[in-house]
Amino acid sequence: MTHDISLDREWAPSAYTLPTAERPLRVAEFDALFAEAVRGLSRPERTRLRLELVPGPDNAARAAGLTARETGCCSFFSFTLSIARGGVALEVAVPPERTEVLDALQARADAAVAAGRPA
């Protein structure tokens, strides 16, 4: 798998307090979640990204754990995990001045979801 370094820089703005050495691991965790658990995504607003996850308790728990850790170092993110009518969705919101981070997150998710689809 190739890495687009420009996305990694956008992913880690100056407000990001996760130690630099741990950032590639966190990015890899998000990439794995996107590749293995996301079945669709949408951008209902410029400041919100909605990820539809493959339903199941493992994916819900995985998303909850990862996003809880992420808010510990990147407090401008707001994550909402919804479980309803047999579906699981993760919404990611950022303040207007952080949309570039959400853009980078969406680009990574789009790439991972596209790579997982049959040609």
N, C-alpha and C positions, 0 to 999 in steps of 0.2 A: 504494500500500500504506500502511495506517495503522500507526502505532507506538503501543503502549501504554507510556507512560513509566514506569508502575509496574513493569512487567517489567524495564525497563532498570535501575532502581534496585536491584532484587533481584539482577539479573544481576551487578552490580558492587559486591560487599561491600567493607568497609573493607580487607580483606586483599588486594584486587585491586591489583596494582602497574602495570598497563598505564596509560600516560599518558591522562588524561581525553580529550584530543583524538582519540586513536586508538580509544577504546571504541566509538563508533558504527560504525566500519569493521569491527571484529572482530565485533560483533553482526550486521552485514550479511553477513559471511562465513558465520556460523553459519546465519542465515536462508536464505541461498542454498543451502547444503548441505542443510538440511532440506527445502526446497521442491523441489530438483532431484534429490536422491540418496536420500532416505529413503522407503522404501515401507511401513514399519510400525514401531511401537515398543511397548515394554512396560515395566512397572516391576516387575521380579521381587522387589525389596526396596525399602524406603523410601529407602535410600541408593544404589540402583543404577538406572540407566536403560539400556535396551538398544534401540539403533536398528538396524533391519534396512535395509541399503543395497541399492540396485539393484546387482547384481553387475557387476564390471568393474574393471580395473586403474586407470582414471582416478578412479573414486569412492574406491577404497581409498587411492590416493596423495593425493587431495584431503583426505580425512578425516585421514590420518596427518600431513600437513603442518600443517593447521589445529590439530589437537590438540597437536602438538609445540610450536607457538608459544604456545598457550594455557597449557600447563604452565609456560612460562617466566615468566609474569606472575601466574598463579593456581595456586600450587603445591598447594593442597588438592585439586584435581581429580586423579583417576586415570583414564586412558583405556586401554582395551584394544581393539585392532583384531584381529578374528578373520576368517580367510579359510579356509573349509573347506566341502567338499561342494558347491562351486558357489555358496556364499553369502558375503556380506560383512556383518559385524556390528561395530558400535562400541558398547562398553559404557562408560558414564560412572559413576564412583563418587565419592562425597563422604563425609567424616566425618559422623557424626550431627548435629553442630552446624551443618552447612552444607546441610541438606536444603532450606531455602528457596531456595537458589540452584539446586538440582536441580529443584525444583518450577517455577521460572521458566523454566529451560531446557526442561523437558518441555512447558510451556504454549506456548512459541514453536514447538517441534517439532510439537506437535499441530495448532496453527493453520496452519502451513505445509503439513503433509501434507494436512489437510482442504481447504485452498484449492486444492491441486493435483488433487484428485479430481473427476471429473465429477459434476455435480449429478443 
